[in-house]
Amino acid sequence: MGEIKPTPWDNLSWLEFSTYSDMQGVVAGVDEVGRGALFGPVVAAVVLLPVEALSILMADEIKDSKKLSSSRRIKLAKKITTLALDWRIGYASTAEIDELNILQATLLAMKRAVLKLKVKPELCLIDGNQLVKDLPIPQQTIVKGDERSLNIAAASIMAKVWRDDLVQRLALKYPQYDLERNKGYGSQRHLLALQKYGTLPLHRRSFRPCQIQSCTQNDNYLFE
């Protein structure tokens, strides 16, 4: 019988079971979604999982939200909601993205999510390689963190489900942009709609595909 190799989702592949297993206090994971979209806010989530939740989510084969189907993300998001000690959403608007640039707006969304927490973590694990400026909690960047930290993977799922739900609701108002399927990203139908109808107030006009004539309707849709 051949050697059984550990799967990528083995305990040893998750930082919470190795690097941070002896840490006193809870670790939080922070991740964002929508950074490359042409429409809508960039959304961040922070998740704090208790130790007993880690094995549960691992058994459910949690992974980076981009590697899960929509139905799996929604199912896992519901479970994370019940298991988490705390979780919060933060976002930066399209106006802030255009004013600050997408990187700074992303970091702002992350900061806003963390500052909403009622439970203070000992450490925030930030997906990527950029620290969040003026965050009043110790932080550590983790490149490809959604593949290495259960808390970051959970945050990626919560942010993705929240943002997808928002864009789905906006899709009902603006059906010509095919937002229901593209979630605000630059699909062919979305790009063609931009050429035909122009941009909406929630399009990111600092992004090259949106640097065309704006839609004539004055519609400041409030999504919160």
N, C-alpha and C positions, 0 to 999 in steps of 0.2 A: 504494500500500500504506500503510495507516494506521500511526501511531506505535505502537511496542510499549512498553507501560508496564511498569515493574518490578513483580513480584509482591510481596505483603506479606512474603515470606520471602527477599527479596533481601538480599545481604550488608549493605547499608547500613542495614537495619532492625534488625540485631543489634548490641548494644553492644560485643561482643567484637571486632567488625570496625571499630569507630569509636572510641568514647570510651576504651576500655581496650586498644586494639590495640598501643600502644607501652609498655604497662606491663611492667616487669621483674618476673618472677615470675608465678605462676599465680593466676587468679581463680577463686573458688568461687561457686556459686549455692546459695541456701537457699530452700526453699519448704515449705509445709505442706498437709495435706489432712485432712478430717474436722472442720473447725472448726464446721460447722453441723449435724453429726450429733447424734442423740439417744443413741446407743449406741456404746461403744468409745472408745479413746484418740484424742487428736489426735496425728497423726504428721507428723514433719518429716524431710526428707532434705537432705543437702548433697552436691554433686557438683563435682569438679574435673576439667575436660576439658583435655587437651593441645591445642595449636593445630591439630595435624593432624586431630583428631577433629571440629572444628567444621564443616568443609566436608562431611564424611561424613554427619553427622547432618542438616545442612541439605539435602543431596541426598535424604535419607530423609524429608524434609518433617516434621521435628520441630516440634511446637507444644505449647502448653499442654495438659496431660493431659486437661482437661475437654472439649477439642475433638477428642479421639481416641477411636476405638472401643476396647473392651477388648482385642481381639486385637492392634490396632496398638500399644497401650500395652505389652503384654507383649513383643511383638517388639522394640520400641525399648528397653525396659528391659534385655533380654538384650544388645543391642548396646552400650548405655551401660555395662553391667557390664564388658564386654571392653575398651572404649575409655578409660574413666575412669582418671585417675591415682590417684584415691581417691574413695570415696563411703561415706557412713554414714547410718544411720537413728537418730533419737531420737524419743521419744514422751513424753507426759504422760498419766497414767492418768485414769480417770473420777473417782477420789477427788480427785486433784490439780485437775482441772477444777472440781469442785464447791467445793473449798476456796479456790482462787486466783482463779477466774473464767476464762472461756475465752481471753481475750486473754493473760493472764499465763501460762496453761498452754501456749499456743501458742508464746510466746517461750521458755519453758523447754524445750520439745521441740526448738526450733531450736538453742538453746545446747547441749543434750546431744548433738545430732548433730554439731555443729562440734567439740566437745571430744573426740570419738572419733577424729577424723582423725589419720592417721599422717603425711600430707603436709601441711605448713603452707602455707596460701595467703597471698598478699600482701594480698588483699582479699576480703571476703565480700560478695556482693551479696544483700541480703535482700529478698524479695518483700514489698511492702506499704509502709507508711509508719511503721512502728514499729521502732526500734533494739532490739537484743537487749542487755539490761542485763548489764554486767560481762563482755562477750565479750572475750577477750584477743587479738583480731585486729581490725585496722581493718575497718570495715563501712560499707556504703552502702545505704540503702533505695532501692528502685526500685518505684514504683507500676505495677501491671500488669507486673511484671518477667517473668512467664512468657510474655509476648508480646514482650519486648524483649531478653532475655538467653538465650542458648543454655544456659548453665549452670543458670539458674533453671528453664527449661523442662525440662531433664533431671532436675533435682531434683523437680519436680512429678510427673513420670512415675514416678520411683523410689518416692516416698512413696505415690502412689496405688496402684501395683501391690502394694507391701508391705502397705498397710492393707487393700486389697480381699481379699488372700489370707488375712489374719488373720480378717476378718469372715466370709469364706466358710467357714472352718473352724469358727468359732463358730456359724454358721447350722446346721450339722449337729446341734449340741447343743440349739439352741433354734429348731426349725423353725416354731413357731407365730407368730414375729415377722416372718417373710418376709425375714429378713436377707440371704438369698442374692441377692435382687433389689434391695432398698433400700439395702444396704450400711450400715445403721444410721441412715439419714436418715428423716425423718418422712413416709413415704408413707401413704396412706390405710389400707392394711392394717396397717401398723406401728402407727398411732395407734389403730385398732380393737383390736388385740391388747393394747396398753397398757391400754385400758379394760376388757378382758375378763380379762386375766391379771395385770395389775399390772407393776411394774418388776422388772428383774433387777439383780444387783450391778453389772453393767457399763453400766447405764443412767445417764445424767447427771441426777441428781435435782435439780440446780439449774436445769435447763431446764424451762420451764413445762409442756410436754406430759407430762413425767415426774413431775410433782408430784401423784402419785396413790398409792394404796395399793401397797406393795411386794409382790412375789411372796413367797409363804411359804417357798419353798425356800431353804436356806442353801447357796449355791453360789458360792464364790470361785474362779472359773475362772482358772487361770494361763495366760497366752498367751505366755509366754516361758520 
